[in-house]
């Protein structure tokens, strides 16, 4: 930490090891970091991914510097788990640490007075041993739930979590899994929304929606987590309604596996829509749907779409699949079972709590959440220095 030249604010250096590339998906990390105060300097270390753009040379994204460092996560799906071999894992770790250290020095982030943040557990072991003033872990997902569960990876995560001064989590369930020590500072910091982006009325109507029978029951998000059977039941129960699915499927065979769903005449999948255009779609939904899988991974989640729907002001119908949805029952209809989800459609369509929904969304804006995270880290830095 240093004093800025003409600014009385104290400069804070943050290095964040991310599991997602900056330009691939606009996720929690980008939304938060882009809103940190001017005094913060941020280095975002992203993984390499086959078929996606990498930043072998640093690039600026606002005040954030982004650079790609290949590491243990860099392995094609379905291949043998080479990193289960301790020697191979050690060699790759040393190479990754060396490259990360090079960019840290070259870009001015090598000071031991820095903050190290982690959401990529493959970096856990290495990041736990890097010199810094403060460490924090961002439990935005059940990170072990996305892996085969190799013991060394669990140990890597736990090594960093044990040394973390602050733990941010999007749900109580995730925090319970981490089993923090009593003296660790634990902060629930859910996901959020760019409120004005979704709340500001859009005049243009997407052409694909123009000729569809109303009401429109819409879903906006990744298809991969959708409960396709539940959506099909909904479409069959209300054949006079239009069911519109907006978003990509990342699994290449997803559409093929769910071809029966798309055979229903009132189901319309439009694929990926640009983020800038998404509010025009959501605002035209008569009812915004959250028919997500009730899996262990989703139970620990905190869905952005909940806050995006609420900011748009539209009625919301969700299946009870995570704590965040349950906590939003004051502004959304939440069904305990698939049968209740289908049955609640008419009641949910008549939900007039628009002002309440938008107030709920505003309280979860990224501006509010970023300010809270930065404040927590700044306070923790002060405690560490005294």
Residue pairs with C-beta under 8 A, 6 or more apart in sequence:
1 10
1 11
1 12
1 13
1 113
1 133
1 381
1 385
2 10
2 11
2 113
3 10
3 11
4 10
4 11
4 39
7 38
7 39
9 37
9 38
9 39
10 39
11 39
11 40
11 41
12 39
12 40
12 41
12 115
12 377
12 378
12 381
13 40
13 41
13 42
13 43
13 108
13 109
13 111
13 113
13 114
13 115
14 36
14 40
14 41
14 42
14 43
14 114
14 115
14 116
14 117
14 377
15 42
15 43
15 45
15 104
15 109
15 114
15 115
15 116
15 117
15 132
16 29
16 33
16 42
16 43
16 44
16 45
16 116
16 117
16 118
16 119
17 45
17 116
17 117
17 118
17 119
17 120
17 123
17 127
18 29
18 44
18 45
18 46
18 47
18 119
18 120
19 47
19 73
19 119
19 120
19 121
19 122
19 143
20 27
20 29
20 46
20 47
20 119
21 46
21 47
21 49
21 52
21 53
21 54
21 68
22 29
22 30
22 44
22 46
22 55
22 61
22 64
22 66
23 53
23 55
23 61
23 66
24 49
24 52
26 275
27 140
28 138
28 140
28 170
28 191
28 192
28 304
29 44
29 119
29 138
29 140
30 61
31 192
31 194
31 366
31 369
31 370
32 366
32 369
32 370
32 373
33 42
33 44
33 64
33 370
34 61
34 62
34 63
34 64
34 370
35 366
35 367
35 370
35 371
36 42
36 63
36 370
36 373
36 374
37 374
38 63
40 63
40 374
41 63
41 65
41 108
41 109
42 63
42 64
42 65
43 64
43 65
43 67
43 103
43 104
43 107
43 109
44 61
44 64
44 65
44 66
44 67
45 67
45 68
45 69
45 100
45 103
45 123
46 54
46 55
46 66
46 67
46 68
46 69
47 68
47 69
47 70
47 71
47 73
47 74
47 120
47 122
48 54
48 68
48 69
48 70
48 71
48 74
49 74
50 76
54 68
55 66
55 67
55 68
56 67
56 68
57 67
58 65
58 66
58 67
58 103
58 107
59 65
59 66
59 67
60 66
65 107
67 103
67 107
69 96
69 99
69 100
69 103
70 95
70 96
70 99
71 92
71 93
71 96
71 120
71 122
71 123
72 83
72 89
72 92
72 93
72 96
72 122
72 123
73 120
73 122
75 81
75 82
75 83
81 148
81 150
82 88
83 89
83 92
83 150
83 152
84 150
84 152
86 152
89 152
93 125
93 126
96 123
96 126
97 126
97 130
100 126
101 110
103 109
104 110
112 131
112 132
112 133
113 132
113 133
114 132
114 133
115 132
115 133
115 134
115 135
115 136
115 377
115 381
116 127
116 130
116 132
116 134
116 135
116 136
117 135
117 136
117 137
117 138
118 124
118 127
118 135
118 136
118 137
118 138
118 160
118 164
119 137
119 138
119 139
119 140
119 143
120 143
121 143
121 144
121 153
121 156
121 157
121 160
122 153
122 156
123 156
123 160
124 156
124 157
124 158
124 159
124 160
124 161
125 155
125 156
125 159
125 160
127 135
127 160
128 135
128 159
128 160
128 162
128 163
133 381
133 384
133 385
134 165
134 166
134 377
134 380
134 381
134 384
135 160
135 163
135 164
135 165
135 166
136 164
136 165
136 166
136 167
136 168
136 377
136 380
137 160
137 161
137 164
137 166
137 167
137 168
137 178
138 168
139 167
139 168
139 169
139 170
139 174
139 175
139 178
140 168
140 170
140 191
140 302
141 170
141 174
141 297
141 300
141 301
142 174
142 177
142 296
142 297
142 300
143 157
144 153
144 154
144 157
145 296
145 297
145 300
146 297
147 153
161 167
161 178
161 180
162 181
164 184
165 184
165 185
165 380
165 384
166 184
166 185
166 186
166 187
166 376
166 377
166 380
167 175
167 178
167 180
167 184
167 185
167 186
167 187
168 187
168 188
168 189
168 373
168 376
169 175
169 178
169 186
169 187
169 188
169 189
170 188
170 189
170 190
170 191
170 300
170 301
170 302
170 324
171 188
171 190
171 300
171 301
171 302
171 322
171 323
171 324
172 188
172 323
173 299
173 300
173 323
174 300
175 186
175 188
177 300
180 186
185 376
185 380
187 372
187 373
187 376
189 369
189 372
189 373
190 302
190 324
190 364
190 369
191 302
191 303
191 304
191 307
191 324
191 364
191 369
192 304
192 307
192 364
192 365
192 366
192 368
192 369
193 304
193 307
193 308
193 310
193 311
193 361
193 364
193 365
193 366
194 311
194 365
194 366
195 311
195 361
195 362
195 365
195 367
197 279
197 311
198 278
198 279
198 282
198 283
198 308
198 311
198 312
198 361
199 311
199 312
199 313
199 358
199 361
200 279
201 283
202 279
202 280
202 283
204 280
205 280
205 284
206 270
206 273
206 277
206 280
206 281
206 284
208 244
208 268
208 270
209 216
209 244
209 281
209 284
212 242
212 244
212 268
213 240
213 241
213 242
213 266
214 241
214 242
214 286
215 241
215 242
215 286
215 287
215 349
216 241
216 242
216 244
216 284
216 285
216 286
216 287
217 234
217 238
217 241
217 242
217 243
217 244
217 285
217 286
217 287
217 289
217 345
218 243
218 244
218 245
218 246
218 281
218 282
218 284
218 285
218 286
218 287
218 288
218 289
219 226
219 231
219 243
219 244
219 245
219 246
219 247
219 288
219 289
219 290
219 291
220 246
220 247
220 273
220 278
220 281
220 282
220 285
220 288
220 305
220 308
220 309
221 246
221 247
221 303
221 305
222 247
222 248
222 249
222 250
223 245
223 247
223 248
223 249
223 250
223 254
223 255
223 269
224 249
224 250
224 251
224 254
225 292
225 293
225 298
226 245
226 291
226 292
226 293
227 291
227 292
227 293
227 294
227 319
227 338
228 258
228 261
229 338
230 291
230 319
230 338
230 341
230 342
231 243
231 245
231 261
231 267
231 289
231 291
232 260
232 261
232 264
232 267
233 338
233 342
234 243
234 289
234 291
234 341
234 342
234 345
235 241
235 243
235 261
235 264
235 266
235 267
236 264
237 342
237 345
238 266
238 342
238 345
239 265
239 266
240 266
241 266
241 345
242 266
242 268
243 264
243 266
243 267
243 268
243 289
244 268
244 270
244 281
244 285
245 267
245 268
245 269
245 270
246 270
246 271
246 273
246 278
246 281
247 271
247 272
247 273
248 271
248 272
249 255
255 262
255 269
261 267
262 269
273 281
278 308
279 312
282 288
282 308
282 309
282 312
282 314
283 312
283 313
283 314
285 309
285 312
285 314
286 314
286 315
286 349
287 314
287 315
287 316
287 317
287 345
287 348
287 349
288 305
288 309
288 312
288 314
288 315
288 316
288 317
289 317
289 318
290 303
290 305
290 306
290 309
290 316
290 317
290 318
290 319
290 321
290 325
291 318
291 319
291 341
292 298
292 303
292 318
292 319
292 321
292 322
293 321
294 319
294 320
294 321
298 321
298 322
299 321
299 322
299 323
300 322
301 322
301 324
302 322
302 323
302 324
303 322
303 324
303 325
306 316
306 318
306 324
306 325
306 328
306 332
307 360
307 361
307 364
308 361
309 316
309 332
309 357
310 316
310 328
310 331
310 332
310 357
310 358
310 360
310 361
310 364
311 357
311 358
311 361
311 362
313 354
313 357
313 358
314 357
315 332
315 333
315 348
315 349
315 350
315 351
315 353
316 328
316 331
316 332
316 333
316 348
316 351
316 357
317 332
317 333
317 335
317 341
317 344
317 345
317 348
318 325
318 328
318 332
318 333
318 334
318 335
319 325
319 334
319 335
319 338
319 341
320 326
320 334
320 335
320 336
325 332
325 334
326 334
328 334
328 360
330 356
330 360
331 353
331 356
331 357
331 360
332 351
332 357
333 344
333 347
333 348
333 351
335 341
335 343
335 344
362 368
